[in-house]
C-alpha cells in the first residue's frame, strides 16, 4: 500500500486469546464481510484484535478500561494473549504474529512472508503506521469506524499523508509537537495568573525600586531610632530602680503577713480549746449525778426489751380472751347441724298418720299394697324421729362440755394477764427510778429514747474529752515553738501585700515591654545600617534585572511571532487538501440523503457546520442520528482523500445504530456501493441493519 499502487486486503485471522474470544478463526472475503451477532458475542473485541495486530496495544497506567485496552482485553480464560492475521499487500501475502505481555516492551512481534514461508523484514513492529502511512490515532479517526464517536478530526499524521509529505518533509508531521514546544517555551516567560519569568523580573525590579526609595529616608530614620534607644534605656533604668524599692517593701509585707497568719492560727487554737472545754462542761452538766456505767446501761436496756416482750405477751393474752369470749357467745350455734324440735314433732305426727292410714286400708281390705306402703312410710318417719332425738341430746352434751372448757381457758388467760401486768409495773418502776434523776419528766418521755440519749451523750463526752486533749496539745506545742509576745503588737504596712504584688507585676510587664522595644530598636538600627551598606548592590542588581527583562521580552515576542506565523502556515498548507474533503463529504451526503436541509461547511480541522436560517450552526444542535450521518460521510470522505489509488480494508463497528429507516436505507445503499471499492468488515447486531442487497 505504501507504494500507492496495490490493494490491501485481509485473508484470515486466528485469535488465540483476546478478551472473551478464544481459539477463534475467521476467513475474510472480498467486498463486504458481514458479522451479524448478538450483543456480547465479541464483535468489538474482534475489531480491536485486528487493530492490535497492526498497531499493537499501547502501555498506559490509566485504570479506566476505556482508556487502557491492554488491560481491557486480557483473556478472560487465561492463556497466551494474542494471535495472528494474514493479509495481502502489493500481491505479497504476509502473516503477523503478535502476543502481548504486561508491558509493550515485552510483547512478541513476528512477520512472515507467506509466499516464501520465511520471516520478513519488509515491515517492523510499527507495521500499521508503515502500511497505512498514519499512526494509530489517525487510523482510529479514518478507516476504523466505531459505533460511538463517529465525528472525526485531524492530527499530524493525517495532515502529513493528506499533504503527501510523509516521506518528503517531516516538518508537517511535527507541527503539533512544534506548537506544543513553542507554547511550553512561552510558559517560561508568561503563565496564567500573572506568573512566569517576566512577571518575576518585574516584581523583583519593583521591589528593588521600593527598597531604593526607602534608602532616602534610612539615615533620618536611623538617627531617630538611636535617640529613641537612649530614651528607652533611661526609662528602663528608672523602672528597675523603682522595682528594687518595691521588692524591699514587698519583703517587709510578707514578714508581716507571716506573723499575722501565725497570730490568727494561735487565736483559732485558743478558741478551739475553749469550745472543747464548753462541750465537756455541757455534757458533764447532763450527767450531774454521775456518769452511768456501761453495765448499768446494758441492764436497763435489757429491762426495756423485756418490757416490750411482756407487752407483746399481754396483747396476745388479751386477744385470746377476746377469742374465748366470742366462742362462748356463739356456743348456742353449735347445734346448728341437728334437727329442730318442730321437725321432730312433724316426724312423730307423720309416723302416726302413716300407720293410721295403713291400718284403715288394711282393715277395710281395700288395698294391701297401699297399706304396706303407708306402714313402711310410718316406719321411716319413726326412725327419723328417733335419730333426731338422739342427735339433739348428743349435741347438747357437747355444748355443755365446750362451755366448761372455754370458761376454764378464760380464767387462765385473765390470771396470765394480771401476772404479766404486775411484772411490767415492777420493771417500769425500776426504769423510772434509774432515769428520774437524769430526766425529771420521765413520765412523759419514751424510755428507749432516753436510754439512747444517755448512750449518745456518753459517747459525745468521750469524743469531746479526746478533742480537748488534742487541741490543748496543739496549743501547747505552738506556744513551745513560738514566742507569743511577738504576735501581740503588730504594725500593718502602709501598702498591703496585694497592692505591692500588683505593682511589681505591672513593673515587670513594663520592663519586659521596654526590653522588647530596645531589642527591636537594635535590630532596626542594624537593619538600617545593613540596608545603607547594600544600596549600591541593589542599584546594580536593579540595572542587571532591567537588562534581563528587556532581553526576555524580545525573546517572548519572537516566540509569539513564530507560533503565530507557524499557525498561519499550517492553515495555508491545510487549504490544499480541504477541497478534496469537502467534495467527498458532499458526494456521500448526496448518496445517503436525497435532500439535505442546509449546506455543510468544513474547516481545516474537519469541524462541520450546517448553514440554516442564514447562519452556520454547530452540529450539536442536531439529533444523534443526523450527527452520525455527518460522521459517516466525513469518515469516507477522509478515507478517499487519504488513500487515493489505494484500497485499505475498512472496519465498521455497527455505526448505523442511531439512523432512522430512511437514512438507514441510504447508508446501506452507500455500504453496498463502497463494497465494490473497499474490503469492509461490517459488524452488526440486528438483521434490520443488514439489508437485502448487501
C-alpha positions in Angstrom: 0.0 0.0 0.0 2.8 2.4 0.7 3.7 2.3 -3.0 0.4 3.8 -3.9 -0.3 1.0 -6.5 -1.7 -2.2 -4.9 -4.6 -3.0 -2.8 -4.5 -4.3 0.7 -7.0 -6.9 2.0 -7.4 -9.3 4.9 -7.3 -13.0 4.2 -7.8 -14.7 7.6 -7.2 -14.4 11.3 -6.7 -16.6 14.3 -7.5 -15.3 17.8 -5.6 -17.5 20.3 -6.9 -15.5 23.3 -8.1 -11.9 23.3 -10.8 -10.7 25.7 -13.6 -13.2 25.7 -12.5 -14.7 22.3 -10.7 -18.0 22.4 -9.4 -20.2 19.7 -11.4 -18.2 17.1 -10.8 -18.3 13.3 -12.3 -16.2 10.6 -11.7 -16.2 6.8 -12.3 -12.8 5.1 -13.7 -12.3 1.7 -13.5 -9.5 -0.8 -16.1 -6.7 -0.6 -18.4 -6.7 2.4 -17.9 -9.1 5.3 -21.0 -9.0 7.5 -20.6 -10.3 11.0 -24.1 -10.2 12.4 -24.0 -11.5 16.0 -25.9 -10.7 19.2 -24.7 -8.2 21.8 -21.9 -9.7 24.0 -20.7 -12.0 21.3 -17.4 -10.1 20.9 -17.7 -8.1 17.7 -16.0 -5.0 19.2 -13.3 -7.3 20.7 -12.6 -8.8 17.2 -12.4 -5.3 15.7 -9.9 -4.3 18.5 -7.9 -7.5 17.8 -7.5 -6.7 14.1 -6.4 -3.1 15.0 -4.0 -4.5 17.7 -2.4 -6.9 15.2 -1.3 -3.9 13.1 -0.7 -1.2 15.7 -0.1 -3.2 18.9 -1.5 -2.2 22.3 0.0 0.9 24.0 1.1 0.6 27.6 -0.6 3.1 30.0 -1.0 3.5 33.7 -4.6 4.6 33.3 -7.1 2.5 35.3 -10.1 3.1 33.1 -10.7 0.1 30.8 -11.9 2.5 28.1 -8.5 4.2 28.1 -6.5 1.0 28.8 -7.1 -1.6 26.0 -4.1 -3.7 27.1 -5.9 -4.2 30.5 -9.4 -4.4 28.9 -8.7 -7.3 26.6 -6.7 -9.5 28.9 -8.0 -13.0 28.2 -11.0 -14.0 30.4 -9.9 -17.6 30.3 -6.1 -17.0 30.6 -3.6 -18.4 28.1 -1.4 -16.7 25.6 -2.6 -13.2 24.9 -2.8 -12.5 21.1 -3.0 -14.4 17.8 -2.2 -13.9 14.1 -3.6 -12.3 10.9 -2.8 -13.0 7.2 -3.2 -10.1 4.7 -2.2 -9.3 1.1 -0.3 -6.2 0.2 1.0 -5.5 -3.3 0.4 -9.2 -4.3 2.5 -10.4 -1.4 0.9 -12.4 1.4 2.1 -11.6 4.9 1.3 -13.2 8.3 1.6 -11.1 11.5 2.0 -12.9 14.8 1.7 -10.7 17.9 1.4 -11.7 21.5 1.1 -9.3 24.4 2.6 -9.1 27.9 2.1 -6.7 30.8 4.2 -4.1 29.1 4.7 -3.3 25.4 8.5 -3.8 25.7 7.9 -7.5 26.5 5.4 -8.0 23.5 6.4 -10.5 20.8 6.0 -9.5 17.1 7.0 -11.7 14.2 6.3 -11.1 10.4 6.3 -13.9 7.8 6.3 -13.8 4.0 3.6 -16.4 3.3 4.9 -16.8 -0.3 8.3 -17.9 0.8 7.5 -19.1 4.4 10.4 -17.1 5.7 10.5 -14.3 8.3 10.2 -11.0 6.6 11.9 -7.7 7.4 9.7 -5.7 5.0 8.0 -4.1 8.0 8.8 -3.6 11.6 6.6 -3.9 14.7 5.2 -0.5 13.7 3.7 -2.2 10.6 0.4 -0.3 10.9 2.0 3.1 10.5 4.2 1.8 7.8 1.3 0.3 5.8 -1.3 3.0 6.2 1.0 6.0 6.4 -0.7 7.2 9.6 -0.3 6.5 13.2 -2.8 4.6 15.4 -4.7 7.8 16.3 -5.0 8.7 12.7 -6.2 5.1 11.9 -8.9 5.3 14.5 -10.0 8.6 13.0 -10.3 7.3 9.5 -10.7 3.6 8.4 -11.6 2.3 11.9 -15.3 3.4 12.3 -16.8 2.8 15.7 -20.4 2.8 16.8 -19.9 5.9 19.0 -17.8 8.9 18.3 -18.3 8.8 14.5 -17.3 12.5 14.1 -13.6 12.8 13.3 -10.8 15.4 13.4 -7.4 15.8 12.0 -3.9 15.1 13.6 -0.3 15.5 12.5 -0.1 12.1 10.7 -3.4 12.7 8.8 -2.2 16.1 7.8 1.1 14.7 6.6 -0.5 12.0 4.5 -3.1 14.3 3.0 -0.3 16.7 2.0 1.8 13.8 0.5 4.8 14.9 2.7 5.2 11.8 4.8 8.5 10.9 3.1 9.5 14.3 1.6 9.3 16.6 4.6 8.9 15.6 8.3 8.1 19.2 9.4 4.4 18.9 8.8 4.3 15.7 10.9 5.8 17.6 13.8 3.6 20.6 13.6 1.6 19.9 16.8 4.9 19.0 18.6 6.4 22.3 17.4 3.4 24.3 18.5 3.4 22.5 21.9 7.1 23.1 22.2 6.7 26.8 21.5 3.8 27.2 23.9 5.8 25.3 26.6 8.7 27.6 26.0 6.4 30.7 26.2 5.2 29.4 29.6 8.6 30.1 31.0 8.1 33.7 30.2 4.4 34.1 30.9 1.9 32.0 32.8 -1.7 32.4 33.8 -2.3 34.3 37.0 0.4 36.9 36.2 3.2 34.3 36.7 6.3 33.4 34.7 9.8 34.8 34.5 8.8 38.2 33.1 6.4 38.7 36.0 9.1 37.6 38.4 11.6 40.1 37.0 9.1 42.9 37.0 8.2 42.2 40.7 11.9 42.0 41.6 12.6 45.3 39.9 9.6 47.0 41.6 10.7 45.6 44.9 14.2 47.0 44.4 12.8 50.3 43.4 10.7 50.5 46.5 13.8 49.5 48.6 15.9 52.2 47.0 13.2 54.7 47.8 13.3 53.7 51.4 17.1 54.3 51.4 16.4 58.0 51.0 14.8 58.1 54.5 17.0 55.5 56.1 19.6 57.9 57.5 17.0 60.1 59.2 15.1 57.0 60.5 18.4 55.7 61.8 19.1 58.9 63.8 15.5 58.8 65.3 16.0 55.2 66.2 19.2 55.9 68.1 17.6 58.7 70.1 14.6 56.5 71.0 17.1 53.8 72.0 18.7 56.1 74.6 15.3 57.2 75.9 14.2 53.7 76.4 17.5 52.8 78.2 16.9 55.6 80.7 13.3 54.6 81.1 14.2 51.0 81.9 16.8 52.2 84.4 14.2 54.2 86.3 11.7 51.3 86.2 14.3 48.8 87.6 15.2 51.3 90.4 11.6 51.6 91.4 11.2 47.8 91.2 14.1 47.3 93.7 12.4 49.6 96.2 9.0 47.9 95.7 10.7 44.5 96.3 12.0 45.7 99.7 8.5 46.8 100.7 7.1 43.5 99.5 9.6 41.6 101.6 8.5 43.6 104.7 4.9 43.0 103.9 5.5 39.3 103.5 7.1 39.2 107.0 4.1 41.0 108.4 1.6 38.6 106.7 3.5 35.6 108.0 3.4 36.9 111.6 -0.3 37.8 111.2 -1.1 34.4 109.9 0.6 32.8 112.9 -1.2 35.1 115.3 -4.5 34.2 113.6 -3.7 30.5 113.8 -2.9 30.8 117.6 -6.2 32.6 118.1 -8.0 29.8 116.4 -6.2 27.2 118.6 -7.3 29.1 121.8 -10.9 29.3 120.5 -11.0 25.6 119.7 -9.6 24.7 123.2 -12.3 26.9 124.7 -15.1 25.3 122.6 -13.9 21.9 123.6 -14.0 22.8 127.3 -17.5 24.2 126.9 -18.6 21.0 125.2 -17.2 18.9 128.1 -18.9 21.1 130.7 -22.3 20.9 128.9 -22.1 17.1 128.8 -20.9 16.9 132.4 -23.9 19.0 133.5 -26.2 16.4 131.8 -24.6 13.7 134.0 -24.9 15.8 137.2 -25.5 12.7 139.3 -22.6 10.8 137.8 -21.9 9.0 134.6 -23.7 5.7 134.3 -21.6 2.6 133.7 -21.8 0.5 130.6 -23.1 -2.3 132.7 -26.0 -0.2 134.0 -26.9 1.0 130.5 -26.9 -2.6 129.3 -29.0 -3.8 132.3 -31.7 -1.1 131.8 -31.7 -1.7 128.0 -32.4 -5.3 128.6 -35.2 -4.4 131.0 -36.7 -2.2 128.3 -36.5 -5.1 125.8 -38.2 -7.4 128.4 -41.0 -4.8 128.9 -41.5 -4.9 125.2 -41.7 -8.6 125.2 -44.2 -8.6 128.2 -46.4 -6.0 126.4 -46.4 -8.4 123.4 -47.4 -11.3 125.7 -50.2 -9.2 127.3 -51.6 -8.3 123.9 -51.5 -12.0 122.9 -53.5 -13.0 126.1 -56.0 -10.2 125.5 -56.5 -11.4 122.0 -57.0 -14.9 123.5 -59.7 -13.5 125.9 -61.5 -11.9 123.0 -61.4 -15.2 121.1 -62.8 -17.2 124.1 -65.5 -14.5 124.8 -66.6 -14.8 121.2 -66.6 -18.6 121.3 -68.9 -18.5 124.4 -71.3 -16.1 122.8 -71.5 -18.3 119.7 -71.9 -21.6 121.7 -75.7 -21.7 121.0 -75.0 -22.1 117.4 -73.1 -25.4 117.9 -76.4 -27.4 117.4 -77.0 -25.9 114.0 -76.4 -29.3 112.3 -79.2 -31.2 114.4 -83.0 -31.3 113.6 -85.1 -28.6 115.3 -87.8 -29.6 117.8 -90.5 -28.6 115.4 -89.2 -31.0 112.8 -89.0 -33.9 115.3 -92.7 -33.3 116.2 -93.5 -33.4 112.5 -91.7 -36.7 112.2 -93.9 -38.1 115.0 -97.1 -36.8 113.6 -96.3 -38.2 110.2 -95.4 -41.6 111.6 -98.8 -41.7 113.4 -100.7 -40.6 110.3 -99.0 -43.2 108.0 -99.7 -46.1 110.4 -103.3 -45.0 110.9 -103.9 -44.8 107.2 -102.2 -48.1 106.6 -104.3 -49.8 109.3 -107.5 -48.4 107.9 -106.7 -49.6 104.4 -105.6 -53.0 105.7 -108.7 -53.4 107.9 -111.0 -52.5 105.1 -109.1 -54.7 102.7 -109.2 -52.0 100.1 -105.5 -52.2 99.1 -102.9 -54.3 100.8 -100.1 -52.7 98.7 -101.1 -49.2 99.7 -101.5 -50.3 103.3 -98.0 -51.8 103.3 -96.6 -48.6 101.7 -98.1 -46.4 104.4 -96.8 -48.8 107.0 -93.2 -48.5 105.6 -93.5 -44.7 105.5 -94.6 -44.7 109.0 -91.6 -46.8 110.0 -89.3 -44.3 108.2 -90.9 -41.4 110.0 -90.4 -43.2 113.2 -86.7 -43.9 112.5 -86.2 -40.2 111.7 -87.9 -39.3 114.9 -85.6 -41.5 116.9 -82.5 -40.2 115.0 -83.5 -36.5 115.6 -84.0 -37.1 119.4 -80.6 -38.9 119.7 -78.7 -36.3 117.7 -80.2 -33.4 119.7 -79.2 -35.0 123.0 -75.6 -35.6 121.8 -75.2 -32.0 120.6 -76.5 -30.7 123.9 -73.9 -32.7 125.8 -71.0 -31.4 123.6 -72.2 -27.9 124.1 -72.1 -28.2 127.8 -68.6 -29.7 127.7 -67.3 -26.9 125.4 -68.7 -24.2 127.6 -66.9 -25.7 130.6 -63.6 -25.8 128.6 -63.9 -22.2 127.5 -64.8 -21.0 131.0 -61.6 -22.6 132.3 -59.4 -21.1 129.5 -60.9 -17.6 130.1 -59.9 -17.8 133.8 -56.4 -18.9 133.0 -56.0 -16.1 130.4 -57.1 -13.5 133.0 -54.6 -14.8 135.5 -51.8 -14.7 133.0 -52.6 -11.1 132.1 -52.7 -10.0 135.7 -49.3 -11.6 136.3 -47.7 -10.0 133.2 -49.1 -6.6 134.1 -47.7 -6.9 137.6 -44.2 -7.8 136.2 -44.4 -4.9 133.7 -45.2 -2.4 136.5 -42.2 -3.7 138.5 -39.9 -3.3 135.5 -41.2 0.2 134.7 -40.8 1.3 138.3 -37.1 0.2 138.2 -36.6 2.0 134.8 -38.2 5.2 136.2 -36.2 5.1 139.4 -33.0 4.9 137.2 -33.9 7.6 134.7 -35.7 10.1 137.1 -32.5 11.9 138.2 -31.5 12.5 134.6 -34.9 13.1 133.1 -37.2 14.7 135.8 -40.3 14.5 133.5 -39.6 10.8 132.6 -43.4 10.1 132.8 -43.9 12.0 129.6 -41.0 10.6 127.7 -40.2 7.4 125.8 -37.9 5.2 127.8 -35.9 3.9 124.8 -35.3 7.4 123.5 -34.0 8.4 127.0 -31.6 5.4 127.0 -30.4 6.3 123.5 -29.8 10.0 124.6 -27.8 8.7 127.6 -25.7 6.4 125.4 -25.1 9.1 122.7 -24.1 11.8 125.3 -21.8 9.3 127.0 -20.1 8.8 123.6 -20.1 12.5 122.9 -18.5 13.2 126.2 -15.7 10.7 125.4 -15.2 12.3 122.0 -15.2 15.8 123.5 -12.5 14.9 126.0 -10.4 13.4 123.2 -10.8 16.5 121.1 -9.9 18.7 124.1 -6.8 16.8 124.8 -5.8 17.0 121.1 -6.5 20.8 120.9 -4.7 21.6 124.1 -1.7 19.5 122.9 -1.6 21.6 119.6 -1.8 24.9 121.6 1.0 23.8 123.9 3.2 22.8 121.0 2.6 26.1 119.2 3.5 28.0 122.5 6.7 26.0 122.8 7.7 26.6 119.1 6.8 30.4 119.0 7.3 33.5 121.1 3.7 34.6 121.6 4.7 38.1 122.6 6.0 38.8 119.1 2.4 38.5 117.8 0.7 40.8 120.3 1.6 44.2 118.9 1.9 44.0 115.0 2.0 47.2 112.9 0.4 46.8 109.5 2.4 48.2 106.4 1.1 51.4 104.7 0.5 49.4 101.5 -0.9 45.9 101.6 0.8 43.0 100.0 -1.7 42.6 97.2 -1.1 46.2 96.1 2.6 45.7 96.2 2.4 42.4 94.2 0.2 44.2 91.6 2.6 47.0 91.3 5.6 44.5 91.0 3.7 42.6 88.2 3.0 45.9 86.4 6.6 47.0 86.7 7.8 43.6 85.3 5.4 43.9 82.3 6.6 47.5 81.6 10.3 46.4 81.9 9.6 43.4 79.5 7.8 45.7 77.0 10.6 48.2 77.0 13.2 45.4 76.7 11.4 44.2 73.6 11.3 47.7 72.2 15.0 48.1 72.9 15.7 44.8 71.2 13.5 45.8 68.2 15.4 49.2 68.0 18.7 47.4 68.0 17.6 45.1 65.2 16.1 48.1 63.3 19.3 50.1 63.6 21.3 47.0 62.4 18.9 46.5 59.5 19.1 50.2 58.5 22.9 50.1 58.6 22.9 46.9 56.5 20.5 48.5 54.0 22.6 51.6 53.7 25.6 49.3 53.1 23.8 47.4 50.3 22.4 50.4 48.5 25.0 50.2 45.7 24.4 46.4 45.4 20.6 47.0 45.0 21.1 49.6 42.4 23.5 47.4 40.4 21.0 44.4 40.7 18.1 46.6 39.5 20.1 47.6 36.4 21.0 44.0 35.7 17.4 42.8 36.1 16.1 45.6 33.9 18.6 44.5 31.1 17.5 40.8 31.5 13.8 41.9 31.3 14.4 43.7 28.1 16.2 40.7 26.5 13.5 38.2 27.7 10.7 40.5 26.4 12.3 40.4 23.0 12.7 36.6 23.2 9.0 36.2 24.2 7.9 38.4 21.3 10.0 36.3 18.9 8.4 33.1 20.2 4.9 34.6 20.0 5.5 35.7 16.4 7.0 32.3 15.5 3.9 30.5 16.8 1.6 32.9 15.0 3.3 32.5 11.6 3.6 28.7 12.1 -0.2 28.5 12.6 -0.8 30.7 9.6 1.4 28.5 7.5 -0.3 25.4 8.8 -3.7 26.8 7.9 -2.5 27.8 4.4 -1.0 24.4 3.9 -4.2 22.6 5.0 -6.3 24.5 2.5 -4.6 22.4 -0.3 -6.5 19.2 0.7 -9.5 20.8 2.3 -11.4 21.0 -1.0 -11.0 17.2 -1.6 -12.6 16.5 1.8 -15.4 18.9 1.1 -16.1 17.3 -2.3 -16.0 13.8 -0.8 -18.3 14.8 2.0 -20.8 16.4 -0.4 -20.7 13.2 -2.6 -21.5 10.9 0.3 -24.2 13.2 1.9 -25.9 13.1 -1.5 -25.8 9.3 -1.6 -27.1 9.0 1.9 -29.8 11.7 1.7 -31.7 12.8 -1.4 -32.3 16.2 0.2 -30.1 17.7 2.8 -31.6 20.6 4.8 -28.9 23.3 4.5 -25.4 23.3 3.0 -22.5 22.0 5.0 -19.2 23.8 5.6 -16.0 22.0 6.8 -13.0 23.8 8.2 -9.4 22.6 8.1 -9.8 20.8 11.4 -12.7 18.8 10.0 -15.3 20.6 12.1 -18.7 20.6 10.3 -21.2 23.4 10.4 -24.6 23.3 8.7 -26.0 26.6 7.3 -29.6 27.1 8.3 -31.6 30.3 8.7 -28.8 32.4 7.3 -26.3 31.3 10.0 -23.8 28.5 10.4 -24.8 26.1 13.2 -22.8 23.6 15.2 -23.9 20.0 14.6 -24.6 19.6 18.3 -27.9 21.3 17.5 -28.9 18.3 15.5 -30.1 14.8 16.5 -27.7 11.9 17.3 -28.8 10.2 14.1 -28.1 13.3 12.0 -24.7 13.7 13.7 -23.8 10.0 13.0 -24.8 10.6 9.3 -22.4 13.5 9.1 -19.7 11.5 10.8 -20.1 8.6 8.4 -19.8 10.9 5.4 -16.8 12.6 6.9 -15.1 9.3 7.5 -15.5 8.1 4.0 -14.5 11.5 2.5 -11.4 11.3 4.6 -10.6 7.7 3.5 -10.9 8.7 -0.1 -8.6 11.7 0.4 -6.1 9.7 2.4 -5.9 6.7 0.2 -6.1 7.9 -3.4 -5.2 5.0 -5.7 -5.2 2.6 -2.7 -7.9 0.4 -1.2 -7.4 -0.3 2.5 -9.8 -2.5 4.4 -12.3 -0.7 6.5 -13.7 -1.8 9.9 -17.3 -0.6 10.7 -18.4 -1.5 14.2 -22.2 -1.1 13.9 -22.1 2.6 13.1 -25.8 2.9 11.8 -27.5 2.2 15.2 -28.9 5.7 15.5 -30.2 6.1 12.0 -33.9 6.2 11.2 -35.4 4.0 8.4 -34.9 6.5 5.6 -31.3 7.3 6.5 -30.5 3.7 7.2 -31.7 2.7 3.8 -29.4 5.3 2.3 -26.5 4.2 4.5 -27.0 0.5 3.3 -27.0 1.6 -0.3 -23.8 3.5 0.3 -22.3 0.5 2.0 -23.2 -1.7 -0.9 -21.5 0.7 -3.4 -18.4 1.0 -1.2 -18.1 -2.7 -1.0 -17.2 -2.6 -4.7 -14.2 -0.4 -3.9 -13.1 -1.5 -0.5 -12.9 -4.6 1.7 -15.3 -3.8 4.5 -15.7 -5.6 7.8 -19.3 -4.7 8.9 -20.1 -5.7 12.5 -23.8 -5.5 13.3 -26.1 -6.9 16.0 -29.5 -6.7 14.3 -30.7 -8.0 10.9 -32.6 -4.8 10.3 -29.3 -3.0 9.7 -28.0 -5.6 7.2 -30.3 -5.1 4.2 -31.3 -7.4 1.4 -28.9 -6.1 -1.3 -25.6 -6.3 0.6 
